[in-house]
Amino acid sequence: MAALSAWQQLEPGGAIVRADTGRVRTGGWRTGLKPEADLPRCVDCLLCWLYCPDSAVVLDGTTFAGFDLDVCKGCEICAEMCPTGAIEMVPDA
């Protein structure tokens, strides 16, 4: 993976390509809560994916598959947006 260039090193009109950037990790901290999904209750509306500010929702194609806890900060937005209550915030062990 190529290192992300400083903005001064970009070509005029240059673009930052997603594939060239690294994934931002939480650094091992979270709010003390983490999301846990009850998959049988999930209706794959993907509102959790749409609203997640950290791209922590993992999809398998167009189906909800879980959470990437390396990037999740425990903000609880996914649980608030879930219309079926399939996402619950639990203590982070």
Order of alpha helices (4+ residues) and beta strands (2+ residues): beta-alpha-beta-beta-alpha-beta
